[in-house]
Amino acid sequence: MERKNRLIQEYIHDPYFQKTKLSDPSVCEKCQVVFHNGIFDWLDAVPKDAEKMVCPACRRTEDNFEGGIVSLEGRFLAEHKQDIMNIIKNTENAEKGLRPLERIMKINDYADKIEVFTTYEHLARRIGVAINNACKGELELQYAEGKKHIRVYWKRD
C-alpha cells in the first residue's frame, strides 16, 4: 500500500509571490501602482486611505532578480538598433498597460549585442516574439523547469 501523506512541494516557486493578501487598497511607494479589487493597476488618483507597500516588480528590481533575459545579436541588430529599441519600448508599454508588474528592469547596450532584463518571463517572451515577427531571424526560447524564468535568444546576420 502506498503512502498518501507525503509532503507535496510547489512545482513553480516564485519568491516574490505573496501568499497573504495585501490590504485593499495598497499603493507602491516607489512606482505608485495600486493594488485594488485583487489586482495591480495604474490609477489616475491614488486613494487617500491606501496602505503603503513595495510591489513585487519593484522588489525584483531592487534585488536585481530578473524573471527573463532577452539577448539580441547579429549584424542586422547593429544596422537597425534604433528600430529594435523602439520595438522593445513599445512592447513594454503595451504589456505594462495590461499587467503593471511586467517591466523592463534594465537594458545593457553593447556594440554588437543588447541584453534586456525583465521582471517576469511573459514580457521577455513578448519582446522576443515581437522582434522576430518584425525583423525575422532565429528565435530561441529557453524555460527553466520548475522556475519562473526564461532566456530568449534572437539573432540575425
ABEGO torsion letter per residue (X at the ends): XBBAABBBBBABBBAABBABBBBOBBBBAAAGBBBBGGBBBBBABBBAABBBBBBAAAAAAAAGBBABBBBBBEAAAAAAAAAAAAAAAAAAAAAAAABAABBBABBBBBAABBBBBBABAAAAAAAAAAAAAAAEEBBBBBBBBGBBBBBBBBBBX
